[in-house]
Amino acid sequence: MVALIQLGALGYGLWTVWEARPLFLVQEVDRFKVVNAPALEAAALQSLDEMLKPKFWGGPKVVAIRKPKDVAEKNMVLFSALNGGRDYGERPDFYIPYAGDAALQSLQKAVPLALFLERYPEHSEEAKKIAMASGVPPEKLVYLPVVGRQEWVAILNDKAAIIGFLKGDGF
């Protein structure tokens, strides 16, 4: 594990890179949410299927959220979140692969990229480069906001694959 260790007159402390970096990019209904280790329960993270576990040297793992199994499970998460607890995005037991129907659902709430570029015309050239690299015409690209420390949007193709990111408020 890579770590920065503070020693000497400042005291002893251990700050791990693992805890600070984003582990997941969670597709919620109308956005992606950046989730790092402190927002998660360690036991829930360990119990994840191997294909959903983030790799130390990899970037954030893109996942979707499954629907609650029943009303009781839905209410448990709702009341927990309302009382300052964890919402779906911070509960790895709700994570499913971002693929197939789970990924395609993100297209239902996605917004045409052209609307984002009207607000941020300075990103037009970068958007064209992303479109060219993906082989999808720019007018067919859509986006969803990314909720994290900074404001970004995830650019999606017609199959809901994330093909790039642009800085700016997507709401």
N, C-alpha and C positions, 0 to 999 in steps of 0.2 A: 504494500500500500504506500503510495506516495504521500508524504506528509511534510509539513513545515513545522519545525520544532523551535520554540523560543526558549532560550537558556540565559543564564547570567542574572544580572541585576534586575531584569524585568520579571523574573520569576520563571516558572516552568509552565508550559502549555503545549497542547498538541492540537493542531488544526489540520484536519484531513481534507484533501482535495475532493475525495469521494463524497463527503457530506455537503460540500458547497456547490458542486456542479449539478446541473439538471440530470435526473435519471430517466424521467419519462416526459413525453409529450402526449398528453391525454386528450383524445377527441371527446369533448362534451357536446351537447346538443348543437350549439351554434358557434363553437370556438374550440381552440386547442388550449390546454392549460399546461404550463411548465411546472413540473413537480420534482422537488429535490428530496434527499434522504430525510432531513428533519421533519418533513410534513407527513412521513409514513411511519407506521408501526413496523419495527424490525421483524417481528414474527410473521406478519402478513407478507412482507417482502421476501422472506426466506421461503415461504410456502408457495410462491409463484411457480408455475410450470417453467421448466428450463428455457423454453423458447421465448418467454416473456421477461425473463430476468435481464436487466441491463448488464452489459459487459464493461469492465473497468476502463478499457482503452477505447471503447466505442462511444458514439454520441448518444443522446437521449433515445430511448426505445419508444417508438410510436405505438400507442395502444388505443383501443376504444373501450367503452364501458358497456357491460351487459345490462339488460333490464333487471330490476329486482324480481326475485322468484315469486314473491307474493306481497300482499298489502302489508303484512307485518314487517317484512324486511324493508320495504319502502318507507314505512313510518319510522322504523328504527333509525335509518339514515337521516331522514328529514328532521326528526326531533334532535338528533345528535348535532347536526349541522346548525340548527337554529340556536342551540345552546353553546355554540363556539367549538363544537367538535369537528370531526372530519366529514367532508362531503364525499360524493362518489369518486371524484378525482384523486382523493388522498386515500382511497381504499383499494389496495391491490387485489383483494378478493373479488372485485367487480371488473378487473381488467380482462379483456379478451384481445386477440390479435386484431390489428387494424388492417383488415383484409375483407374481401368479398362484400357481403351485404352490410357488414358493420362499417366498412369504409364508405360504401356508396351512400349510406345515410347522411354522411357529411355534405354531400352535394345538394341535399334538400334545403339546407340553410345557407349554402355558399352564395356569395354575391359576385356578380361579374367583375373581373379585374379592372375593366374600363372605368367603373365608378371610383375605385381607389385611385386610379391614375388621374382622374379629374381633380381630385383633392391634392395629389402629390405628383404633379407633372415631371418633377425632377427625377423620378424613378422610371420614366418611360423607356429610356435606353436599356436600363438593366432588365426591365420586364421583357423587352424584345429579345435580349440575349438568352433569358431563361426560356422563352417560348421557342426560339430557334434550336436551342440545345435539346429541348424535349420533343421537337417535331410537331408541336401542336400550335395552330394559329393563335396569336394573342387574343383575338376576339372570342375564343372558346375557353379561355382560362378563367377560373373563378378563385376566390380567396375566402379564408376564414381568419378572423382575428386570433392572435396568439396572446394569451394572458400570462404575463411574467413580470420581471423587473422592468423591462422596457416594452415599448409598443412596437409590435411587428405583425405582419400578416403571413400566413402560409399560403402559397400559390398551389392550386390543385389542377390537375388535368381532368379530362372527362371520365377517367376511371377512378378518381378520387386519390390518386397518388400525389404526394407532396413533391413538387418539382423545384421549389425554391422558396425563398423568403425575402420580403422587402420591409424596410423599417418604416413605421408609421402607424397611426391609430386606425384600426379597421372597424371601429364601431361607428 
